Amino acid sequence: MSTSLADWKGVPEPTVQLLEGRFIRLEKLDPARHGDDLFEGLHGPNADPKLWDYLPYGPFPERAAFDAWLNNHAQNSDPYFFSVVDRASGQVQGFISLMSIVPAQGRIEIGHVTFGASMQRSPKSTEAVYLLAKYAFELGYRRLEWKCNSGNSRSKYAAERLGFSFEGVFRQHMVVKGQNRDTAWYSIIDTEWPAIGAGFEAWLAESNQTGSGQVKSLAQCRA
């Protein structure tokens, strides 16, 4: 059911410093505290070699360049960056952001999803997205977006698995690292979130009980 927007006044910008989950917590990016783990996890010998393929930056072979990048983005309000901290070990294993933030229209995006190998294909990656989505809709945002390179099959699969609806492809949307980028657009809107959020909760609860991410899909959890 649609809601009247006659009294719409917009929503607040994100300001949260900490979001707690079962498997991870999201801490506002702090290069001094998070930089060592992030550099090791994203560039070290056990890093995912394909991690940087579709990102508009990186990899950073020199630590000084990586630190400069972190310091610059830690000061930004858009994108608004978080580090992903594994609750069991205390290790920082990736970063993620809220971005393209338009409070006046109630529109926001989850982006810069950069998870180390130890986070991939685990409940930790799912929970990181869930915590940001939940926070965005609690602030009153009406639309949550996910955009990625149309050639990035891993990101497209993740968007669909996490409940985002495919909306189309913006052709020749950008030039990234000297190559054309067609951008695939996905979204979740506020009226869809109660069912999708319940699916996240059920999936994460089952993952917590089984101790792994090998549980039914989010869509099955919503059924």
Phi and psi restraints in degrees (value plus and minus 20) as a CYANA .aco file:
   2 SER   PHI     -95.0   -55.0
   2 SER   PSI     131.5   171.5
   3 THR   PHI    -130.7   -90.7
   3 THR   PSI     119.8   159.8
   4 SER   PHI     -83.0   -43.0
   4 SER   PSI     117.3   157.3
   5 LEU   PHI    -127.7   -87.7
   5 LEU   PSI      -3.0    37.0
   6 ALA   PHI     -78.9   -38.9
   6 ALA   PSI     -52.9   -12.9
   7 ASP   PHI    -126.7   -86.7
   7 ASP   PSI      -1.4    38.6
   8 TRP   PHI     -81.0   -41.0
   8 TRP   PSI     108.8   148.8
   9 LYS   PHI    -146.0  -106.0
   9 LYS   PSI      -7.7    32.3
  10 GLY   PHI      66.5   106.5
  10 GLY   PSI    -196.5  -156.5
  11 VAL   PHI    -155.0  -115.0
  11 VAL   PSI     145.5   185.5
  12 PRO   PHI     -93.6   -53.6
  12 PRO   PSI     137.1   177.1
  13 GLU   PHI     -93.6   -53.6
  13 GLU   PSI     133.2   173.2
  14 PRO   PHI     -87.8   -47.8
  14 PRO   PSI     116.2   156.2
  15 THR   PHI    -155.2  -115.2
  15 THR   PSI     -23.0    17.0
  16 VAL   PHI     -81.6   -41.6
  16 VAL   PSI     123.8   163.8
  17 GLN   PHI    -123.9   -83.9
  17 GLN   PSI     -38.9     1.1
  18 LEU   PHI    -172.2  -132.2
  18 LEU   PSI     111.5   151.5
  19 LEU   PHI    -147.3  -107.3
  19 LEU   PSI     104.5   144.5
  20 GLU   PHI    -121.1   -81.1
  20 GLU   PSI     115.1   155.1
  21 GLY   PHI    -146.2  -106.2
  21 GLY   PSI    -193.0  -153.0
  22 ARG   PHI     -92.9   -52.9
  22 ARG   PSI     -63.4   -23.4
  23 PHE   PHI    -123.3   -83.3
  23 PHE   PSI     -50.5   -10.5
  24 ILE   PHI    -158.7  -118.7
  24 ILE   PSI     148.6   188.6
  25 ARG   PHI    -150.6  -110.6
  25 ARG   PSI     128.7   168.7
  26 LEU   PHI    -122.7   -82.7
  26 LEU   PSI     100.1   140.1
  27 GLU   PHI    -132.6   -92.6
  27 GLU   PSI     117.2   157.2
  28 LYS   PHI     -71.5   -31.5
  28 LYS   PSI     112.3   152.3
  29 LEU   PHI     -73.5   -33.5
  29 LEU   PSI     105.4   145.4
  30 ASP   PHI    -151.2  -111.2
  30 ASP   PSI      79.3   119.3
  31 PRO   PHI     -75.6   -35.6
  31 PRO   PSI     -55.3   -15.3
  32 ALA   PHI     -84.5   -44.5
  32 ALA   PSI     -58.5   -18.5
  33 ARG   PHI    -110.1   -70.1
  33 ARG   PSI     -49.5    -9.5
  34 HIS   PHI    -125.2   -85.2
  34 HIS   PSI     -35.6     4.4
  35 GLY   PHI     -80.4   -40.4
  35 GLY   PSI     -63.3   -23.3
  36 ASP   PHI     -80.6   -40.6
  36 ASP   PSI     -70.4   -30.4
  37 ASP   PHI     -83.6   -43.6
  37 ASP   PSI     -61.5   -21.5
  38 LEU   PHI     -83.7   -43.7
  38 LEU   PSI     -63.6   -23.6
  39 PHE   PHI     -84.4   -44.4
  39 PHE   PSI     -62.5   -22.5
  40 GLU   PHI     -86.0   -46.0
  40 GLU   PSI     -65.3   -25.3
  41 GLY   PHI     -90.5   -50.5
  41 GLY   PSI     -49.9    -9.9
  42 LEU   PHI    -119.1   -79.1
  42 LEU   PSI     -35.0     5.0
  43 HIS   PHI    -148.5  -108.5
  43 HIS   PSI     -32.2     7.8
  44 GLY   PHI     -91.4   -51.4
  44 GLY   PSI    -196.7  -156.7
  45 PRO   PHI     -83.4   -43.4
  45 PRO   PSI     -42.6    -2.6
  46 ASN   PHI    -120.4   -80.4
  46 ASN   PSI      -8.4    31.6
  47 ALA   PHI     -92.1   -52.1
  47 ALA   PSI     133.8   173.8
  48 ASP   PHI     -92.3   -52.3
  48 ASP   PSI      97.9   137.9
  49 PRO   PHI     -86.6   -46.6
  49 PRO   PSI     -39.8     0.2
  50 LYS   PHI    -115.2   -75.2
  50 LYS   PSI     -18.2    21.8
  51 LEU   PHI     -75.7   -35.7
  51 LEU   PSI     -59.9   -19.9
  52 TRP   PHI    -114.6   -74.6
  52 TRP   PSI     -19.2    20.8
  53 ASP   PHI     -76.4   -36.4
  53 ASP   PSI     -60.5   -20.5
  54 TYR   PHI    -131.6   -91.6
  54 TYR   PSI     -12.1    27.9
  55 LEU   PHI    -106.9   -66.9
  55 LEU   PSI     127.2   167.2
  56 PRO   PHI     -97.4   -57.4
  56 PRO   PSI     -18.4    21.6
  57 TYR   PHI    -159.1  -119.1
  57 TYR   PSI     150.2   190.2
  58 GLY   PHI      50.2    90.2
  58 GLY   PSI     154.1   194.1
  59 PRO   PHI     -90.1   -50.1
  59 PRO   PSI     149.8   189.8
  60 PHE   PHI    -136.0   -96.0
  60 PHE   PSI      72.9   112.9
  61 PRO   PHI     -84.9   -44.9
  61 PRO   PSI     -43.8    -3.8
  62 GLU   PHI    -127.7   -87.7
  62 GLU   PSI     114.0   154.0
  63 ARG   PHI     -81.9   -41.9
  63 ARG   PSI     -55.2   -15.2
  64 ALA   PHI     -81.9   -41.9
  64 ALA   PSI     -60.4   -20.4
  65 ALA   PHI     -87.1   -47.1
  65 ALA   PSI     -58.9   -18.9
  66 PHE   PHI     -85.3   -45.3
  66 PHE   PSI     -63.5   -23.5
  67 ASP   PHI     -82.4   -42.4
  67 ASP   PSI     -59.9   -19.9
  68 ALA   PHI     -83.1   -43.1
  68 ALA   PSI     -60.8   -20.8
  69 TRP   PHI     -83.3   -43.3
  69 TRP   PSI     -65.2   -25.2
  70 LEU   PHI     -81.7   -41.7
  70 LEU   PSI     -66.4   -26.4
  71 ASN   PHI     -81.5   -41.5
  71 ASN   PSI     -59.5   -19.5
  72 ASN   PHI     -83.8   -43.8
  72 ASN   PSI     -65.9   -25.9
  73 HIS   PHI     -98.3   -58.3
  73 HIS   PSI     -43.5    -3.5
  74 ALA   PHI     -86.3   -46.3
  74 ALA   PSI     -44.1    -4.1
  75 GLN   PHI    -107.6   -67.6
  75 GLN   PSI     -30.6     9.4
  76 ASN   PHI    -100.3   -60.3
  76 ASN   PSI     127.6   167.6
  77 SER   PHI    -117.1   -77.1
  77 SER   PSI     -33.0     7.0
  78 ASP   PHI    -175.6  -135.6
  78 ASP   PSI      85.7   125.7
  79 PRO   PHI     -88.7   -48.7
  79 PRO   PSI     132.3   172.3
  80 TYR   PHI    -129.4   -89.4
  80 TYR   PSI      83.4   123.4
  81 PHE   PHI    -111.7   -71.7
  81 PHE   PSI     124.2   164.2
  82 PHE   PHI    -146.1  -106.1
  82 PHE   PSI     126.0   166.0
  83 SER   PHI    -114.2   -74.2
  83 SER   PSI     126.3   166.3
  84 VAL   PHI    -121.2   -81.2
  84 VAL   PSI      97.6   137.6
  85 VAL   PHI    -130.7   -90.7
  85 VAL   PSI     103.1   143.1
  86 ASP   PHI     -88.3   -48.3
  86 ASP   PSI     103.1   143.1
  87 ARG   PHI     -85.8   -45.8
  87 ARG   PSI     -56.6   -16.6
  88 ALA   PHI     -88.5   -48.5
  88 ALA   PSI     -62.1   -22.1
  89 SER   PHI    -123.2   -83.2
  89 SER   PSI     -40.5    -0.5
  90 GLY   PHI      59.0    99.0
  90 GLY   PSI     -15.6    24.4
  91 GLN   PHI    -102.0   -62.0
  91 GLN   PSI     118.5   158.5
  92 VAL   PHI    -102.4   -62.4
  92 VAL   PSI     103.7   143.7
  93 GLN   PHI    -140.6  -100.6
  93 GLN   PSI     -15.9    24.1
  94 GLY   PHI     151.4   191.4
  94 GLY   PSI    -197.5  -157.5
  95 PHE   PHI    -162.0  -122.0
  95 PHE   PSI     144.0   184.0
  96 ILE   PHI    -179.1  -139.1
  96 ILE   PSI     140.8   180.8
  97 SER   PHI    -163.9  -123.9
  97 SER   PSI     139.5   179.5
  98 LEU   PHI    -115.4   -75.4
  98 LEU   PSI     118.6   158.6
  99 MET   PHI    -173.5  -133.5
  99 MET   PSI     158.2   198.2
 100 SER   PHI      25.5    65.5
 100 SER   PSI      30.1    70.1
 101 ILE   PHI    -105.9   -65.9
 101 ILE   PSI      98.5   138.5
 102 VAL   PHI    -146.6  -106.6
 102 VAL   PSI      62.2   102.2
 103 PRO   PHI     -79.0   -39.0
 103 PRO   PSI     -55.4   -15.4
 104 ALA   PHI     -82.5   -42.5
 104 ALA   PSI     -48.4    -8.4
 105 GLN   PHI    -127.1   -87.1
 105 GLN   PSI     -23.9    16.1
 106 GLY   PHI      49.9    89.9
 106 GLY   PSI      18.2    58.2
 107 ARG   PHI    -142.3  -102.3
 107 ARG   PSI     116.3   156.3
 108 ILE   PHI    -174.1  -134.1
 108 ILE   PSI     137.4   177.4
 109 GLU   PHI    -150.8  -110.8
 109 GLU   PSI     126.6   166.6
 110 ILE   PHI    -115.6   -75.6
 110 ILE   PSI     104.7   144.7
 111 GLY   PHI    -170.2  -130.2
 111 GLY   PSI    -193.8  -153.8
 112 HIS   PHI      31.8    71.8
 112 HIS   PSI      20.9    60.9
 113 VAL   PHI     -95.9   -55.9
 113 VAL   PSI      84.9   124.9
 114 THR   PHI    -151.2  -111.2
 114 THR   PSI      75.2   115.2
 115 PHE   PHI    -129.6   -89.6
 115 PHE   PSI     111.5   151.5
 116 GLY   PHI     -85.4   -45.4
 116 GLY   PSI     148.0   188.0
 117 ALA   PHI     -77.9   -37.9
 117 ALA   PSI     -53.5   -13.5
 118 SER   PHI     -90.4   -50.4
 118 SER   PSI     -34.8     5.2
 119 MET   PHI    -116.4   -76.4
 119 MET   PSI     -44.4    -4.4
 120 GLN   PHI     -88.4   -48.4
 120 GLN   PSI     123.9   163.9
 121 ARG   PHI      36.5    76.5
 121 ARG   PSI      20.4    60.4
 122 SER   PHI    -158.4  -118.4
 122 SER   PSI     143.1   183.1
 123 PRO   PHI     -79.2   -39.2
 123 PRO   PSI     -42.8    -2.8
 124 LYS   PHI     -83.4   -43.4
 124 LYS   PSI     -61.2   -21.2
 125 SER   PHI     -88.2   -48.2
 125 SER   PSI     -60.2   -20.2
 126 THR   PHI     -83.3   -43.3
 126 THR   PSI     -62.7   -22.7
 127 GLU   PHI     -88.1   -48.1
 127 GLU   PSI     -53.4   -13.4
 128 ALA   PHI     -81.1   -41.1
 128 ALA   PSI     -63.6   -23.6
 129 VAL   PHI     -87.0   -47.0
 129 VAL   PSI     -63.1   -23.1
 130 TYR   PHI     -78.5   -38.5
 130 TYR   PSI     -65.0   -25.0
 131 LEU   PHI     -82.2   -42.2
 131 LEU   PSI     -60.6   -20.6
 132 LEU   PHI     -91.2   -51.2
 132 LEU   PSI     -60.2   -20.2
 133 ALA   PHI     -83.0   -43.0
 133 ALA   PSI     -66.0   -26.0
 134 LYS   PHI     -79.6   -39.6
 134 LYS   PSI     -64.7   -24.7
 135 TYR   PHI     -82.3   -42.3
 135 TYR   PSI     -64.3   -24.3
 136 ALA   PHI     -80.9   -40.9
 136 ALA   PSI     -64.6   -24.6
 137 PHE   PHI     -93.5   -53.5
 137 PHE   PSI     -49.5    -9.5
 138 GLU   PHI     -85.5   -45.5
 138 GLU   PSI     -52.0   -12.0
 139 LEU   PHI     -91.3   -51.3
 139 LEU   PSI     -35.9     4.1
 140 GLY   PHI      85.6   125.6
 140 GLY   PSI     -12.0    28.0
 141 TYR   PHI     -84.1   -44.1
 141 TYR   PSI     123.3   163.3
 142 ARG   PHI    -114.6   -74.6
 142 ARG   PSI     -41.7    -1.7
 143 ARG   PHI    -163.1  -123.1
 143 ARG   PSI     107.1   147.1
 144 LEU   PHI    -135.0   -95.0
 144 LEU   PSI     104.2   144.2
 145 GLU   PHI    -128.3   -88.3
 145 GLU   PSI     136.2   176.2
 146 TRP   PHI    -158.7  -118.7
 146 TRP   PSI     102.6   142.6
 147 LYS   PHI    -146.7  -106.7
 147 LYS   PSI     126.2   166.2
 148 CYS   PHI    -176.3  -136.3
 148 CYS   PSI     143.7   183.7
 149 ASN   PHI     -78.5   -38.5
 149 ASN   PSI     111.4   151.4
 150 SER   PHI     -82.4   -42.4
 150 SER   PSI     -39.5     0.5
 151 GLY   PHI    -105.9   -65.9
 151 GLY   PSI     -24.1    15.9
 152 ASN   PHI    -109.2   -69.2
 152 ASN   PSI      67.8   107.8
 153 SER   PHI     -84.1   -44.1
 153 SER   PSI     -53.7   -13.7
 154 ARG   PHI     -85.6   -45.6
 154 ARG   PSI     -62.5   -22.5
 155 SER   PHI     -89.5   -49.5
 155 SER   PSI     -58.4   -18.4
 156 LYS   PHI     -85.6   -45.6
 156 LYS   PSI     -61.7   -21.7
 157 TYR   PHI     -82.1   -42.1
 157 TYR   PSI     -62.7   -22.7
 158 ALA   PHI     -81.8   -41.8
 158 ALA   PSI     -64.8   -24.8
 159 ALA   PHI     -78.4   -38.4
 159 ALA   PSI     -65.4   -25.4
 160 GLU   PHI     -89.5   -49.5
 160 GLU   PSI     -60.2   -20.2
 161 ARG   PHI     -84.0   -44.0
 161 ARG   PSI     -52.2   -12.2
 162 LEU   PHI    -107.1   -67.1
 162 LEU   PSI     -17.2    22.8
 163 GLY   PHI      79.4   119.4
 163 GLY   PSI     -15.3    24.7
 164 PHE   PHI     -96.6   -56.6
 164 PHE   PSI     122.8   162.8
 165 SER   PHI    -114.6   -74.6
 165 SER   PSI     113.0   153.0
 166 PHE   PHI     -92.3   -52.3
 166 PHE   PSI     112.8   152.8
 167 GLU   PHI    -135.2   -95.2
 167 GLU   PSI     -35.3     4.7
 168 GLY   PHI     120.0   160.0
 168 GLY   PSI    -198.1  -158.1
 169 VAL   PHI    -142.9  -102.9
 169 VAL   PSI     107.8   147.8
 170 PHE   PHI    -107.8   -67.8
 170 PHE   PSI      89.0   129.0
 171 ARG   PHI     -96.0   -56.0
 171 ARG   PSI     122.4   162.4
 172 GLN   PHI      27.3    67.3
 172 GLN   PSI      27.6    67.6
 173 HIS   PHI     -93.8   -53.8
 173 HIS   PSI     -56.2   -16.2
 174 MET   PHI    -168.6  -128.6
 174 MET   PSI     145.1   185.1
 175 VAL   PHI    -133.9   -93.9
 175 VAL   PSI      98.4   138.4
 176 VAL   PHI    -145.8  -105.8
 176 VAL   PSI     102.8   142.8
 177 LYS   PHI      32.1    72.1
 177 LYS   PSI      20.9    60.9
 178 GLY   PHI      56.1    96.1
 178 GLY   PSI      -6.1    33.9
 179 GLN   PHI    -151.6  -111.6
 179 GLN   PSI     132.4   172.4
 180 ASN   PHI     -86.1   -46.1
 180 ASN   PSI     122.5   162.5
 181 ARG   PHI    -144.8  -104.8
 181 ARG   PSI      95.8   135.8
 182 ASP   PHI    -107.4   -67.4
 182 ASP   PSI     112.2   152.2
 183 THR   PHI    -128.6   -88.6
 183 THR   PSI     104.1   144.1
 184 ALA   PHI    -106.3   -66.3
 184 ALA   PSI     112.8   152.8
 185 TRP   PHI    -129.7   -89.7
 185 TRP   PSI     117.0   157.0
 186 TYR   PHI    -155.3  -115.3
 186 TYR   PSI     139.6   179.6
 187 SER   PHI    -175.6  -135.6
 187 SER   PSI     139.3   179.3
 188 ILE   PHI    -145.9  -105.9
 188 ILE   PSI     114.6   154.6
 189 ILE   PHI    -129.0   -89.0
 189 ILE   PSI     144.3   184.3
 190 ASP   PHI     -78.4   -38.4
 190 ASP   PSI     -55.2   -15.2
 191 THR   PHI     -91.0   -51.0
 191 THR   PSI     -40.5    -0.5
 192 GLU   PHI    -106.4   -66.4
 192 GLU   PSI     -42.4    -2.4
 193 TRP   PHI     -81.7   -41.7
 193 TRP   PSI     -60.9   -20.9
 194 PRO   PHI     -73.3   -33.3
 194 PRO   PSI     -64.9   -24.9
 195 ALA   PHI     -91.4   -51.4
 195 ALA   PSI     -62.5   -22.5
 196 ILE   PHI     -87.0   -47.0
 196 ILE   PSI     -63.1   -23.1
 197 GLY   PHI     -80.4   -40.4
 197 GLY   PSI     -59.7   -19.7
 198 ALA   PHI     -83.6   -43.6
 198 ALA   PSI     -56.8   -16.8
 199 GLY   PHI     -83.5   -43.5
 199 GLY   PSI     -63.3   -23.3
 200 PHE   PHI     -77.3   -37.3
 200 PHE   PSI     -69.2   -29.2
 201 GLU   PHI     -79.5   -39.5
 201 GLU   PSI     -65.1   -25.1
 202 ALA   PHI     -84.7   -44.7
 202 ALA   PSI     -61.9   -21.9
 203 TRP   PHI     -83.7   -43.7
 203 TRP   PSI     -66.0   -26.0
 204 LEU   PHI     -87.3   -47.3
 204 LEU   PSI     -56.9   -16.9
 205 ALA   PHI     -84.2   -44.2
 205 ALA   PSI     -61.9   -21.9
 206 GLU   PHI     -88.2   -48.2
 206 GLU   PSI     -59.0   -19.0
 207 SER   PHI     -81.0   -41.0
 207 SER   PSI     -59.2   -19.2
 208 ASN   PHI     -84.1   -44.1
 208 ASN   PSI     -57.6   -17.6
 209 GLN   PHI     -93.0   -53.0
 209 GLN   PSI     -58.2   -18.2
 210 THR   PHI    -106.0   -66.0
 210 THR   PSI     -37.4     2.6
 211 GLY   PHI      57.7    97.7
 211 GLY   PSI      -5.1    34.9
 212 SER   PHI    -172.8  -132.8
 212 SER   PSI     155.6   195.6
 213 GLY   PHI    -114.3   -74.3
 213 GLY   PSI     -11.7    28.3
 214 GLN   PHI    -105.5   -65.5
 214 GLN   PSI      46.8    86.8
 215 VAL   PHI    -146.3  -106.3
 215 VAL   PSI     153.1   193.1
 216 LYS   PHI     -80.9   -40.9
 216 LYS   PSI     145.4   185.4
 217 SER   PHI     -89.6   -49.6
 217 SER   PSI     144.9   184.9
 218 LEU   PHI     -80.8   -40.8
 218 LEU   PSI     -57.7   -17.7
 219 ALA   PHI     -83.0   -43.0
 219 ALA   PSI     -59.9   -19.9
 220 GLN   PHI     -86.3   -46.3
 220 GLN   PSI     -55.5   -15.5
 221 CYS   PHI     -86.6   -46.6
 221 CYS   PSI     -49.0    -9.0
 222 ARG   PHI    -101.1   -61.1
 222 ARG   PSI     -37.5     2.5
